[in-house]
Amino acid sequence: MSTPFLSVQNLSKRFQAPKGGEPLTVFENVSLGVEKGEFVCIIGHSGCGKSTILNILAGLDEPSDGA
């Protein structure tokens, strides 16, 4: 088996709640591997973290956990 072109392991993102409340977990423990030339779609409801995952992969945001 070849090494994936893009590999994500246990990616999580949490946002700090205002006024010391519980942090908001957007997604937790997302793992995926994408081979070169593969076409991938990320689908889901509004606000479920699709853009946040892509922003982390592009280096525009930082994950709470994972790599």
PDB file of N, H, CA, C and O in Angstrom:
ATOM      1  N   MET A   1       0.846  -1.179   0.000  1.00  0.00           N
ATOM      2  CA  MET A   1       0.000   0.000   0.000  1.00  0.00           C
ATOM      3  C   MET A   1       0.892   1.244   0.000  1.00  0.00           C
ATOM      4  O   MET A   1       1.888   1.299   0.721  1.00  0.00           O
ATOM      5  N   SER A   2       0.532   2.230  -0.803  1.00  0.00           N
ATOM      6  H   SER A   2      -0.277   2.185  -1.389  1.00  0.00           H
ATOM      7  CA  SER A   2       1.339   3.446  -0.914  1.00  0.00           C
ATOM      8  C   SER A   2       0.991   4.436   0.198  1.00  0.00           C
ATOM      9  O   SER A   2      -0.049   4.334   0.848  1.00  0.00           O
ATOM     10  N   THR A   3       1.886   5.386   0.392  1.00  0.00           N
ATOM     11  H   THR A   3       2.731   5.470  -0.136  1.00  0.00           H
ATOM     12  CA  THR A   3       1.653   6.455   1.356  1.00  0.00           C
ATOM     13  C   THR A   3       0.662   7.447   0.760  1.00  0.00           C
ATOM     14  O   THR A   3       0.838   7.863  -0.385  1.00  0.00           O
ATOM     15  N   PRO A   4      -0.376   7.841   1.500  1.00  0.00           N
ATOM     16  CA  PRO A   4      -1.351   8.802   0.969  1.00  0.00           C
ATOM     17  C   PRO A   4      -0.703  10.144   0.634  1.00  0.00           C
ATOM     18  O   PRO A   4       0.254  10.560   1.288  1.00  0.00           O
ATOM     19  N   PHE A   5      -1.229  10.815  -0.386  1.00  0.00           N
ATOM     20  H   PHE A   5      -2.006  10.478  -0.917  1.00  0.00           H
ATOM     21  CA  PHE A   5      -0.786  12.158  -0.765  1.00  0.00           C
ATOM     22  C   PHE A   5      -1.099  13.149   0.353  1.00  0.00           C
ATOM     23  O   PHE A   5      -0.323  14.066   0.620  1.00  0.00           O
ATOM     24  N   LEU A   6      -2.243  12.952   0.999  1.00  0.00           N
ATOM     25  H   LEU A   6      -2.873  12.207   0.782  1.00  0.00           H
ATOM     26  CA  LEU A   6      -2.671  13.774   2.132  1.00  0.00           C
ATOM     27  C   LEU A   6      -3.193  12.839   3.209  1.00  0.00           C
ATOM     28  O   LEU A   6      -4.042  11.989   2.944  1.00  0.00           O
ATOM     29  N   SER A   7      -2.686  12.998   4.422  1.00  0.00           N
ATOM     30  H   SER A   7      -1.996  13.689   4.637  1.00  0.00           H
ATOM     31  CA  SER A   7      -3.114  12.156   5.534  1.00  0.00           C
ATOM     32  C   SER A   7      -3.495  13.034   6.721  1.00  0.00           C
ATOM     33  O   SER A   7      -2.745  13.932   7.104  1.00  0.00           O
ATOM     34  N   VAL A   8      -4.652  12.773   7.291  1.00  0.00           N
ATOM     35  H   VAL A   8      -5.261  12.043   6.980  1.00  0.00           H
ATOM     36  CA  VAL A   8      -5.142  13.494   8.464  1.00  0.00           C
ATOM     37  C   VAL A   8      -5.458  12.449   9.525  1.00  0.00           C
ATOM     38  O   VAL A   8      -6.159  11.473   9.256  1.00  0.00           O
ATOM     39  N   GLN A   9      -4.938  12.657  10.733  1.00  0.00           N
ATOM     40  H   GLN A   9      -4.368  13.450  10.951  1.00  0.00           H
ATOM     41  CA  GLN A   9      -5.138  11.692  11.811  1.00  0.00           C
ATOM     42  C   GLN A   9      -5.700  12.376  13.050  1.00  0.00           C
ATOM     43  O   GLN A   9      -5.095  13.305  13.586  1.00  0.00           O
ATOM     44  N   ASN A  10      -6.855  11.913  13.498  1.00  0.00           N
ATOM     45  H   ASN A  10      -7.346  11.159  13.063  1.00  0.00           H
ATOM     46  CA  ASN A  10      -7.468  12.344  14.764  1.00  0.00           C
ATOM     47  C   ASN A  10      -7.591  13.860  14.901  1.00  0.00           C
ATOM     48  O   ASN A  10      -7.308  14.420  15.961  1.00  0.00           O
ATOM     49  N   LEU A  11      -8.010  14.514  13.831  1.00  0.00           N
ATOM     50  H   LEU A  11      -8.240  14.060  12.970  1.00  0.00           H
ATOM     51  CA  LEU A  11      -8.163  15.967  13.817  1.00  0.00           C
ATOM     52  C   LEU A  11      -9.393  16.376  14.631  1.00  0.00           C
ATOM     53  O   LEU A  11     -10.477  15.821  14.452  1.00  0.00           O
ATOM     54  N   SER A  12      -9.216  17.339  15.518  1.00  0.00           N
ATOM     55  H   SER A  12      -8.335  17.789  15.664  1.00  0.00           H
ATOM     56  CA  SER A  12     -10.316  17.856  16.333  1.00  0.00           C
ATOM     57  C   SER A  12     -10.229  19.371  16.385  1.00  0.00           C
ATOM     58  O   SER A  12      -9.144  19.946  16.297  1.00  0.00           O
ATOM     59  N   LYS A  13     -11.382  20.011  16.528  1.00  0.00           N
ATOM     60  H   LYS A  13     -12.263  19.545  16.599  1.00  0.00           H
ATOM     61  CA  LYS A  13     -11.417  21.467  16.668  1.00  0.00           C
ATOM     62  C   LYS A  13     -12.453  21.842  17.714  1.00  0.00           C
ATOM     63  O   LYS A  13     -13.615  21.440  17.647  1.00  0.00           O
ATOM     64  N   ARG A  14     -11.991  22.631  18.690  1.00  0.00           N
ATOM     65  H   ARG A  14     -11.047  22.957  18.745  1.00  0.00           H
ATOM     66  CA  ARG A  14     -12.864  23.158  19.731  1.00  0.00           C
ATOM     67  C   ARG A  14     -12.672  24.666  19.797  1.00  0.00           C
ATOM     68  O   ARG A  14     -11.555  25.165  19.656  1.00  0.00           O
ATOM     69  N   PHE A  15     -13.755  25.381  20.009  1.00  0.00           N
ATOM     70  H   PHE A  15     -14.662  24.976  20.123  1.00  0.00           H
ATOM     71  CA  PHE A  15     -13.708  26.823  20.201  1.00  0.00           C
ATOM     72  C   PHE A  15     -14.041  27.129  21.653  1.00  0.00           C
ATOM     73  O   PHE A  15     -14.950  26.537  22.235  1.00  0.00           O
ATOM     74  N   GLN A  16     -13.295  28.059  22.227  1.00  0.00           N
ATOM     75  H   GLN A  16     -12.557  28.540  21.755  1.00  0.00           H
ATOM     76  CA  GLN A  16     -13.539  28.465  23.612  1.00  0.00           C
ATOM     77  C   GLN A  16     -14.881  29.181  23.714  1.00  0.00           C
ATOM     78  O   GLN A  16     -15.187  30.066  22.916  1.00  0.00           O
ATOM     79  N   ALA A  17     -15.656  28.796  24.682  1.00  0.00           N
ATOM     80  H   ALA A  17     -15.407  28.076  25.331  1.00  0.00           H
ATOM     81  CA  ALA A  17     -16.960  29.428  24.900  1.00  0.00           C
ATOM     82  C   ALA A  17     -16.768  30.768  25.599  1.00  0.00           C
ATOM     83  O   ALA A  17     -15.852  30.925  26.406  1.00  0.00           O
ATOM     84  N   PRO A  18     -17.627  31.728  25.292  1.00  0.00           N
ATOM     85  CA  PRO A  18     -17.534  33.006  25.993  1.00  0.00           C
ATOM     86  C   PRO A  18     -17.899  32.850  27.468  1.00  0.00           C
ATOM     87  O   PRO A  18     -18.698  31.989  27.838  1.00  0.00           O
ATOM     88  N   LYS A  19     -17.317  33.676  28.279  1.00  0.00           N
ATOM     89  H   LYS A  19     -16.669  34.376  27.979  1.00  0.00           H
ATOM     90  CA  LYS A  19     -17.628  33.743  29.714  1.00  0.00           C
ATOM     91  C   LYS A  19     -17.371  32.431  30.445  1.00  0.00           C
ATOM     92  O   LYS A  19     -18.092  32.090  31.383  1.00  0.00           O
ATOM     93  N   GLY A  20     -16.342  31.691  30.017  1.00  0.00           N
ATOM     94  H   GLY A  20     -15.756  31.969  29.256  1.00  0.00           H
ATOM     95  CA  GLY A  20     -15.928  30.500  30.751  1.00  0.00           C
ATOM     96  C   GLY A  20     -16.846  29.302  30.656  1.00  0.00           C
ATOM     97  O   GLY A  20     -16.747  28.393  31.481  1.00  0.00           O
ATOM     98  N   GLY A  21     -17.734  29.269  29.681  1.00  0.00           N
ATOM     99  H   GLY A  21     -17.814  30.007  29.011  1.00  0.00           H
ATOM    100  CA  GLY A  21     -18.620  28.122  29.500  1.00  0.00           C
ATOM    101  C   GLY A  21     -17.870  26.937  28.910  1.00  0.00           C
ATOM    102  O   GLY A  21     -16.660  27.000  28.690  1.00  0.00           O
ATOM    103  N   GLU A  22     -18.585  25.876  28.661  1.00  0.00           N
ATOM    104  H   GLU A  22     -19.568  25.825  28.839  1.00  0.00           H
ATOM    105  CA  GLU A  22     -18.001  24.678  28.062  1.00  0.00           C
ATOM    106  C   GLU A  22     -17.530  24.975  26.639  1.00  0.00           C
ATOM    107  O   GLU A  22     -18.237  25.644  25.885  1.00  0.00           O
ATOM    108  N   PRO A  23     -16.334  24.481  26.257  1.00  0.00           N
ATOM    109  CA  PRO A  23     -15.868  24.682  24.879  1.00  0.00           C
ATOM    110  C   PRO A  23     -16.819  24.005  23.882  1.00  0.00           C
ATOM    111  O   PRO A  23     -17.420  22.976  24.189  1.00  0.00           O
ATOM    112  N   LEU A  24     -16.946  24.589  22.701  1.00  0.00           N
ATOM    113  H   LEU A  24     -16.457  25.426  22.452  1.00  0.00           H
ATOM    114  CA  LEU A  24     -17.779  24.037  21.637  1.00  0.00           C
ATOM    115  C   LEU A  24     -16.918  23.128  20.770  1.00  0.00           C
ATOM    116  O   LEU A  24     -15.972  23.595  20.136  1.00  0.00           O
ATOM    117  N   THR A  25     -17.234  21.839  20.734  1.00  0.00           N
ATOM    118  H   THR A  25     -18.003  21.460  21.249  1.00  0.00           H
ATOM    119  CA  THR A  25     -16.526  20.893  19.879  1.00  0.00           C
ATOM    120  C   THR A  25     -17.206  20.891  18.518  1.00  0.00           C
ATOM    121  O   THR A  25     -18.376  20.528  18.399  1.00  0.00           O
ATOM    122  N   VAL A  26     -16.456  21.305  17.481  1.00  0.00           N
ATOM    123  H   VAL A  26     -15.506  21.601  17.578  1.00  0.00           H
ATOM    124  CA  VAL A  26     -17.001  21.369  16.126  1.00  0.00           C
ATOM    125  C   VAL A  26     -16.936  19.990  15.480  1.00  0.00           C
ATOM    126  O   VAL A  26     -17.918  19.528  14.900  1.00  0.00           O
ATOM    127  N   PHE A  27     -15.774  19.329  15.580  1.00  0.00           N
ATOM    128  H   PHE A  27     -14.976  19.705  16.051  1.00  0.00           H
ATOM    129  CA  PHE A  27     -15.613  17.946  15.137  1.00  0.00           C
ATOM    130  C   PHE A  27     -14.518  17.316  15.971  1.00  0.00           C
ATOM    131  O   PHE A  27     -13.702  18.011  16.576  1.00  0.00           O
ATOM    132  N   GLU A  28     -14.507  15.979  15.998  1.00  0.00           N
ATOM    133  H   GLU A  28     -15.170  15.414  15.507  1.00  0.00           H
ATOM    134  CA  GLU A  28     -13.589  15.276  16.877  1.00  0.00           C
ATOM    135  C   GLU A  28     -13.114  13.990  16.212  1.00  0.00           C
ATOM    136  O   GLU A  28     -13.914  13.233  15.664  1.00  0.00           O
ATOM    137  N   ASN A  29     -11.807  13.751  16.264  1.00  0.00           N
ATOM    138  H   ASN A  29     -11.157  14.367  16.710  1.00  0.00           H
ATOM    139  CA  ASN A  29     -11.180  12.516  15.783  1.00  0.00           C
ATOM    140  C   ASN A  29     -11.477  12.208  14.313  1.00  0.00           C
ATOM    141  O   ASN A  29     -11.822  11.077  13.972  1.00  0.00           O
ATOM    142  N   VAL A  30     -11.343  13.206  13.449  1.00  0.00           N
ATOM    143  H   VAL A  30     -11.063  14.125  13.726  1.00  0.00           H
ATOM    144  CA  VAL A  30     -11.519  13.018  12.009  1.00  0.00           C
ATOM    145  C   VAL A  30     -10.205  12.491  11.435  1.00  0.00           C
ATOM    146  O   VAL A  30      -9.151  13.096  11.629  1.00  0.00           O
ATOM    147  N   SER A  31     -10.271  11.365  10.731  1.00  0.00           N
ATOM    148  H   SER A  31     -11.127  10.873  10.574  1.00  0.00           H
ATOM    149  CA  SER A  31      -9.095  10.791  10.080  1.00  0.00           C
ATOM    150  C   SER A  31      -9.451  10.461   8.640  1.00  0.00           C
ATOM    151  O   SER A  31     -10.535   9.950   8.360  1.00  0.00           O
ATOM    152  N   LEU A  32      -8.531  10.757   7.727  1.00  0.00           N
ATOM    153  H   LEU A  32      -7.650  11.173   7.955  1.00  0.00           H
ATOM    154  CA  LEU A  32      -8.742  10.415   6.326  1.00  0.00           C
ATOM    155  C   LEU A  32      -7.408  10.381   5.595  1.00  0.00           C
ATOM    156  O   LEU A  32      -6.431  10.997   6.020  1.00  0.00           O
ATOM    157  N   GLY A  33      -7.389   9.660   4.504  1.00  0.00           N
ATOM    158  H   GLY A  33      -8.183   9.159   4.158  1.00  0.00           H
ATOM    159  CA  GLY A  33      -6.228   9.614   3.624  1.00  0.00           C
ATOM    160  C   GLY A  33      -6.690   9.827   2.195  1.00  0.00           C
ATOM    161  O   GLY A  33      -7.689   9.246   1.769  1.00  0.00           O
ATOM    162  N   VAL A  34      -5.976  10.649   1.458  1.00  0.00           N
ATOM    163  H   VAL A  34      -5.165  11.120   1.803  1.00  0.00           H
ATOM    164  CA  VAL A  34      -6.332  10.953   0.072  1.00  0.00           C
ATOM    165  C   VAL A  34      -5.144  10.596  -0.809  1.00  0.00           C
ATOM    166  O   VAL A  34      -4.034  11.084  -0.596  1.00  0.00           O
ATOM    167  N   GLU A  35      -5.382   9.751  -1.789  1.00  0.00           N
ATOM    168  H   GLU A  35      -6.284   9.355  -1.961  1.00  0.00           H
ATOM    169  CA  GLU A  35      -4.337   9.361  -2.731  1.00  0.00           C
ATOM    170  C   GLU A  35      -4.204  10.411  -3.830  1.00  0.00           C
ATOM    171  O   GLU A  35      -5.155  11.137  -4.120  1.00  0.00           O
ATOM    172  N   LYS A  36      -3.040  10.488  -4.431  1.00  0.00           N
ATOM    173  H   LYS A  36      -2.268   9.898  -4.195  1.00  0.00           H
ATOM    174  CA  LYS A  36      -2.809  11.431  -5.531  1.00  0.00           C
ATOM    175  C   LYS A  36      -3.782  11.127  -6.675  1.00  0.00           C
ATOM    176  O   LYS A  36      -3.930   9.977  -7.087  1.00  0.00           O
ATOM    177  N   GLY A  37      -4.440  12.172  -7.179  1.00  0.00           N
ATOM    178  H   GLY A  37      -4.319  13.107  -6.844  1.00  0.00           H
ATOM    179  CA  GLY A  37      -5.400  12.031  -8.268  1.00  0.00           C
ATOM    180  C   GLY A  37      -6.811  11.681  -7.815  1.00  0.00           C
ATOM    181  O   GLY A  37      -7.731  11.635  -8.632  1.00  0.00           O
ATOM    182  N   GLU A  38      -6.987  11.439  -6.542  1.00  0.00           N
ATOM    183  H   GLU A  38      -6.240  11.477  -5.879  1.00  0.00           H
ATOM    184  CA  GLU A  38      -8.301  11.093  -6.013  1.00  0.00           C
ATOM    185  C   GLU A  38      -9.147  12.355  -5.846  1.00  0.00           C
ATOM    186  O   GLU A  38      -8.620  13.419  -5.522  1.00  0.00           O
ATOM    187  N   PHE A  39     -10.441  12.237  -6.065  1.00  0.00           N
ATOM    188  H   PHE A  39     -10.868  11.372  -6.328  1.00  0.00           H
ATOM    189  CA  PHE A  39     -11.389  13.340  -5.928  1.00  0.00           C
ATOM    190  C   PHE A  39     -12.206  13.089  -4.671  1.00  0.00           C
ATOM    191  O   PHE A  39     -12.805  12.024  -4.520  1.00  0.00           O
ATOM    192  N   VAL A  40     -12.235  14.062  -3.771  1.00  0.00           N
ATOM    193  H   VAL A  40     -11.749  14.927  -3.894  1.00  0.00           H
ATOM    194  CA  VAL A  40     -12.917  13.892  -2.486  1.00  0.00           C
ATOM    195  C   VAL A  40     -13.918  15.019  -2.278  1.00  0.00           C
ATOM    196  O   VAL A  40     -13.622  16.178  -2.571  1.00  0.00           O
ATOM    197  N   CYS A  41     -15.097  14.685  -1.776  1.00  0.00           N
ATOM    198  H   CYS A  41     -15.337  13.744  -1.538  1.00  0.00           H
ATOM    199  CA  CYS A  41     -16.111  15.674  -1.403  1.00  0.00           C
ATOM    200  C   CYS A  41     -16.359  15.563   0.094  1.00  0.00           C
ATOM    201  O   CYS A  41     -16.457  14.465   0.641  1.00  0.00           O
ATOM    202  N   ILE A  42     -16.458  16.700   0.740  1.00  0.00           N
ATOM    203  H   ILE A  42     -16.379  17.593   0.295  1.00  0.00           H
ATOM    204  CA  ILE A  42     -16.843  16.735   2.151  1.00  0.00           C
ATOM    205  C   ILE A  42     -18.241  17.333   2.195  1.00  0.00           C
ATOM    206  O   ILE A  42     -18.444  18.495   1.843  1.00  0.00           O
ATOM    207  N   ILE A  43     -19.207  16.523   2.633  1.00  0.00           N
ATOM    208  H   ILE A  43     -19.043  15.579   2.919  1.00  0.00           H
ATOM    209  CA  ILE A  43     -20.590  16.979   2.668  1.00  0.00           C
ATOM    210  C   ILE A  43     -21.111  16.945   4.106  1.00  0.00           C
ATOM    211  O   ILE A  43     -20.637  16.164   4.930  1.00  0.00           O
ATOM    212  N   GLY A  44     -22.074  17.787   4.388  1.00  0.00           N
ATOM    213  H   GLY A  44     -22.459  18.421   3.718  1.00  0.00           H
ATOM    214  CA  GLY A  44     -22.684  17.808   5.714  1.00  0.00           C
ATOM    215  C   GLY A  44     -23.581  19.017   5.857  1.00  0.00           C
ATOM    216  O   GLY A  44     -23.643  19.886   4.987  1.00  0.00           O
ATOM    217  N   HIS A  45     -24.265  19.044   6.965  1.00  0.00           N
ATOM    218  H   HIS A  45     -24.215  18.338   7.671  1.00  0.00           H
ATOM    219  CA  HIS A  45     -25.188  20.140   7.261  1.00  0.00           C
ATOM    220  C   HIS A  45     -24.440  21.446   7.471  1.00  0.00           C
ATOM    221  O   HIS A  45     -23.236  21.452   7.726  1.00  0.00           O
ATOM    222  N   SER A  46     -25.154  22.533   7.362  1.00  0.00           N
ATOM    223  H   SER A  46     -26.132  22.528   7.155  1.00  0.00           H
ATOM    224  CA  SER A  46     -24.607  23.859   7.624  1.00  0.00           C
ATOM    225  C   SER A  46     -24.076  23.926   9.056  1.00  0.00           C
ATOM    226  O   SER A  46     -24.764  23.550  10.005  1.00  0.00           O
ATOM    227  N   GLY A  47     -22.845  24.411   9.193  1.00  0.00           N
ATOM    228  H   GLY A  47     -22.287  24.716   8.422  1.00  0.00           H
ATOM    229  CA  GLY A  47     -22.261  24.579  10.519  1.00  0.00           C
ATOM    230  C   GLY A  47     -21.624  23.344  11.117  1.00  0.00           C
ATOM    231  O   GLY A  47     -21.285  23.346  12.300  1.00  0.00           O
ATOM    232  N   CYS A  48     -21.449  22.274  10.327  1.00  0.00           N
ATOM    233  H   CYS A  48     -21.725  22.272   9.366  1.00  0.00           H
ATOM    234  CA  CYS A  48     -20.906  21.038  10.904  1.00  0.00           C
ATOM    235  C   CYS A  48     -19.378  20.967  10.877  1.00  0.00           C
ATOM    236  O   CYS A  48     -18.804  20.019  11.413  1.00  0.00           O
ATOM    237  N   GLY A  49     -18.697  21.962  10.258  1.00  0.00           N
ATOM    238  H   GLY A  49     -19.163  22.733   9.823  1.00  0.00           H
ATOM    239  CA  GLY A  49     -17.241  21.999  10.307  1.00  0.00           C
ATOM    240  C   GLY A  49     -16.521  21.751   8.993  1.00  0.00           C
ATOM    241  O   GLY A  49     -15.297  21.619   8.984  1.00  0.00           O
ATOM    242  N   LYS A  50     -17.245  21.683   7.882  1.00  0.00           N
ATOM    243  H   LYS A  50     -18.240  21.790   7.889  1.00  0.00           H
ATOM    244  CA  LYS A  50     -16.611  21.427   6.580  1.00  0.00           C
ATOM    245  C   LYS A  50     -15.565  22.482   6.246  1.00  0.00           C
ATOM    246  O   LYS A  50     -14.428  22.145   5.916  1.00  0.00           O
ATOM    247  N   SER A  51     -15.934  23.742   6.328  1.00  0.00           N
ATOM    248  H   SER A  51     -16.857  24.016   6.596  1.00  0.00           H
ATOM    249  CA  SER A  51     -14.997  24.836   6.017  1.00  0.00           C
ATOM    250  C   SER A  51     -13.868  24.895   7.034  1.00  0.00           C
ATOM    251  O   SER A  51     -12.738  25.234   6.683  1.00  0.00           O
ATOM    252  N   THR A  52     -14.155  24.575   8.276  1.00  0.00           N
ATOM    253  H   THR A  52     -15.073  24.300   8.561  1.00  0.00           H
ATOM    254  CA  THR A  52     -13.119  24.581   9.307  1.00  0.00           C
ATOM    255  C   THR A  52     -12.062  23.527   9.004  1.00  0.00           C
ATOM    256  O   THR A  52     -10.871  23.793   9.162  1.00  0.00           O
ATOM    257  N   ILE A  53     -12.470  22.338   8.572  1.00  0.00           N
ATOM    258  H   ILE A  53     -13.438  22.122   8.443  1.00  0.00           H
ATOM    259  CA  ILE A  53     -11.505  21.298   8.186  1.00  0.00           C
ATOM    260  C   ILE A  53     -10.630  21.802   7.047  1.00  0.00           C
ATOM    261  O   ILE A  53      -9.408  21.660   7.098  1.00  0.00           O
ATOM    262  N   LEU A  54     -11.239  22.388   6.019  1.00  0.00           N
ATOM    263  H   LEU A  54     -12.231  22.503   5.977  1.00  0.00           H
ATOM    264  CA  LEU A  54     -10.464  22.882   4.877  1.00  0.00           C
ATOM    265  C   LEU A  54      -9.543  24.026   5.282  1.00  0.00           C
ATOM    266  O   LEU A  54      -8.419  24.110   4.786  1.00  0.00           O
ATOM    267  N   ASN A  55      -9.989  24.905   6.166  1.00  0.00           N
ATOM    268  H   ASN A  55     -10.902  24.837   6.569  1.00  0.00           H
ATOM    269  CA  ASN A  55      -9.132  25.991   6.651  1.00  0.00           C
ATOM    270  C   ASN A  55      -7.928  25.449   7.416  1.00  0.00           C
ATOM    271  O   ASN A  55      -6.829  25.991   7.297  1.00  0.00           O
ATOM    272  N   ILE A  56      -8.117  24.400   8.192  1.00  0.00           N
ATOM    273  H   ILE A  56      -9.009  23.959   8.289  1.00  0.00           H
ATOM    274  CA  ILE A  56      -6.998  23.782   8.905  1.00  0.00           C
ATOM    275  C   ILE A  56      -6.028  23.153   7.910  1.00  0.00           C
ATOM    276  O   ILE A  56      -4.815  23.317   8.043  1.00  0.00           O
ATOM    277  N   LEU A  57      -6.547  22.439   6.917  1.00  0.00           N
ATOM    278  H   LEU A  57      -7.532  22.306   6.809  1.00  0.00           H
ATOM    279  CA  LEU A  57      -5.681  21.811   5.909  1.00  0.00           C
ATOM    280  C   LEU A  57      -4.904  22.848   5.111  1.00  0.00           C
ATOM    281  O   LEU A  57      -3.776  22.586   4.693  1.00  0.00           O
ATOM    282  N   ALA A  58      -5.496  24.034   4.892  1.00  0.00           N
ATOM    283  H   ALA A  58      -6.412  24.246   5.232  1.00  0.00           H
ATOM    284  CA  ALA A  58      -4.832  25.106   4.141  1.00  0.00           C
ATOM    285  C   ALA A  58      -3.872  25.915   5.013  1.00  0.00           C
ATOM    286  O   ALA A  58      -3.147  26.770   4.504  1.00  0.00           O
ATOM    287  N   GLY A  59      -3.861  25.651   6.319  1.00  0.00           N
ATOM    288  H   GLY A  59      -4.450  24.956   6.732  1.00  0.00           H
ATOM    289  CA  GLY A  59      -2.980  26.385   7.217  1.00  0.00           C
ATOM    290  C   GLY A  59      -3.543  27.714   7.681  1.00  0.00           C
ATOM    291  O   GLY A  59      -2.811  28.528   8.244  1.00  0.00           O
ATOM    292  N   LEU A  60      -4.826  27.952   7.455  1.00  0.00           N
ATOM    293  H   LEU A  60      -5.420  27.290   6.997  1.00  0.00           H
ATOM    294  CA  LEU A  60      -5.459  29.206   7.855  1.00  0.00           C
ATOM    295  C   LEU A  60      -5.986  29.168   9.286  1.00  0.00           C
ATOM    296  O   LEU A  60      -6.298  30.207   9.867  1.00  0.00           O
ATOM    297  N   ASP A  61      -6.082  27.975   9.845  1.00  0.00           N
ATOM    298  H   ASP A  61      -5.829  27.131   9.373  1.00  0.00           H
ATOM    299  CA  ASP A  61      -6.544  27.791  11.218  1.00  0.00           C
ATOM    300  C   ASP A  61      -5.730  26.650  11.819  1.00  0.00           C
ATOM    301  O   ASP A  61      -5.095  25.891  11.087  1.00  0.00           O
ATOM    302  N   GLU A  62      -5.741  26.523  13.126  1.00  0.00           N
ATOM    303  H   GLU A  62      -6.256  27.139  13.721  1.00  0.00           H
ATOM    304  CA  GLU A  62      -4.982  25.473  13.798  1.00  0.00           C
ATOM    305  C   GLU A  62      -5.938  24.482  14.445  1.00  0.00           C
ATOM    306  O   GLU A  62      -6.968  24.878  14.991  1.00  0.00           O
ATOM    307  N   PRO A  63      -5.600  23.183  14.387  1.00  0.00           N
ATOM    308  CA  PRO A  63      -6.450  22.196  15.047  1.00  0.00           C
ATOM    309  C   PRO A  63      -6.271  22.251  16.558  1.00  0.00           C
ATOM    310  O   PRO A  63      -5.239  22.707  17.052  1.00  0.00           O
ATOM    311  N   SER A  64      -7.269  21.791  17.280  1.00  0.00           N
ATOM    312  H   SER A  64      -8.107  21.421  16.879  1.00  0.00           H
ATOM    313  CA  SER A  64      -7.139  21.641  18.730  1.00  0.00           C
ATOM    314  C   SER A  64      -6.324  20.397  19.050  1.00  0.00           C
ATOM    315  O   SER A  64      -5.547  20.384  20.005  1.00  0.00           O
ATOM    316  N   ASP A  65      -6.505  19.350  18.246  1.00  0.00           N
ATOM    317  H   ASP A  65      -7.136  19.361  17.471  1.00  0.00           H
ATOM    318  CA  ASP A  65      -5.763  18.090  18.380  1.00  0.00           C
ATOM    319  C   ASP A  65      -5.568  17.497  16.998  1.00  0.00           C
ATOM    320  O   ASP A  65      -6.264  17.858  16.050  1.00  0.00           O
ATOM    321  N   GLY A  66      -4.614  16.584  16.892  1.00  0.00           N
ATOM    322  H   GLY A  66      -4.048  16.290  17.663  1.00  0.00           H
ATOM    323  CA  GLY A  66      -4.386  15.846  15.662  1.00  0.00           C
ATOM    324  C   GLY A  66      -3.435  16.537  14.717  1.00  0.00           C
ATOM    325  O   GLY A  66      -2.952  17.642  14.964  1.00  0.00           O
ATOM    326  N   ALA A  67      -3.183  15.839  13.622  1.00  0.00           N
ATOM    327  H   ALA A  67      -3.575  14.941  13.422  1.00  0.00           H
ATOM    328  CA  ALA A  67      -2.262  16.353  12.603  1.00  0.00           C
ATOM    329  C   ALA A  67      -2.633  15.801  11.240  1.00  0.00           C
ATOM    330  O   ALA A  67      -1.976  16.116  10.247  1.00  0.00           O
TER     331      ALA A  67
END
